[in-house]
Amino acid sequence: MQKLISTVVLLLAVSLVAGCSYLGVYKRDIPQGNLITQDMVSQLHTGMSREQVAYIMGTPLMEAPFSSDQWDYVFYLDEAYGGTVQKRLTLTFQNDQLTDIAKSGDMDSDVELNQDGGPGPAVEGAGEGTPVPQIGPSGI
């Protein structure tokens, strides 16, 4: 009888410690694609060259497969303990000049990406005191 009670207590303790629903599972925010901020979008205007757009937005995530006249910037964030954020910016060029800016998603709100020192590999350059390289106008 004593062995049965100790076995039940041991199984109960193991299930409480190892059970995901009791302690919870560690989750991280998962950002994917090109980060699109309101500041970046507000700097875009028709008539800009491809180089000017690339300087502001970076390289596009996707280019149209049969024509390089359309650049798509897509951002998707799966928040660990929340919903999802989706943004898409489609830029159309004609004769190497920006002619159309199509937006979808909430461009007015900026997303904060948390780079806390949680479990997993460290993000290169994310440590305190590490200078972030700056690219100036001559870095195009």
N, C-alpha and C positions, 0 to 999 in steps of 0.2 A: 504494500500500500504506500509506504514511504517512497519507494522507487517510482511509483506511478505519479505521485504528487510532484516530486522533483523533476520528472520528465515533463509534466504539464507546465510547471513554472518555467523551465528552461525553454520550452517551445514558445510560450507566451512572451518571454523576454526577447528571444531571437526575432519573433515576428514584429514586435514593437520597434526594435532597433533597425531591422533590415527593411521594414515596410515602407514603401515609397510614399504612401498616403499619410503616414504619421510625420515623417521628417521633411518630406518634400524632395523634389528633384531639382538640382541646380540647372537653371536655364540662362541662356545669354541672348541678347538681341542679335539678330542676324541681318546685317545690312548687305545688300547686293546691288551692283550696278554703279552708275555715276551719281554721286551726291549732287542734288540740285537744290540750290538755295534761292531765296527770294532776291537777294542781292545780285546773284549771277543773272537771273532772268531779267531783272530790271535794267541791266546794262546792255541787253540785246536790243537791236533795232534793225529794221530793214535797210539794206544798202551796205551792210558790213561785209568785209571780205572773209574768206574761210579762215585765214590766219588770225584775224581779230576774234572770230568766234571761238577758235581753238584755244586762244590765249585766255579767254574768259571761262569757257566751259570745260576745257580739256578735250581729249580725243573722244569721239562718240563711241558708245557701246556697240552700236550697229550702224552699218551703212547699207543702203538698198543694194541688193545683189547685182542688179543689172544696170544701175545708174548710181554714180556717186553724188548725185544732186540732192539726196535726202539723208540727213543725219538724225538718228534717234538716240536720245538720252533717256535711259530708263533707270528709275530708282525704286527699290522695294525693301522695306524694313519689316521684318517679322519680330515684333516686340515680345520679349520673353514672357511677361506676365500681362500682356495687353493684346491689342489688335494688330492690324497691319497698316502700313503707310505705303501708298503707291503713287508715284509721280512719273509722268512721261512728257517729254518735250521733243517735238518733231520739227526740225529746221529744214527748210527747202531752199536750195540755191539755184540760181540761173545765171550763167556766165560768171561764175565764181562770186556772185553777190547774193547775200541773204534776201530772199523775197517773201518768205512766209514763216510765221512762228505759230505752231499749234501746241496748245497746252492741255493736259488732262491731269486730274488729281488736284490736291490742295497745294498750290504754289505759294500761297500767302503765308503759310506757317513753316518755319524752319525746324529741322529735326536735330536734336542733340544726340550725338553718338557718344555713349559712355565708354571710356577706355579704362575702367577700373582694373586693378591688379588682381583679378580673380584667378581661379584655377585655369590651367592651360598655359600654352606658351606665351611668352611676353611679346607684345607688339613692338617691332623694331622702331626705335626712335620715340617711344611713348613714355620713357622714364623721365623722372623729374630732372631738370637741369640740362636735358638734352636739347640743343638748339634745333629748331625746325628750319630746314633750308628754304630760303626765299628766292623766287624767280622774278626777276625784274623785266622791264620792257625789252631788254636786249636778249632775253632767254627764249624768244619765240623760235 
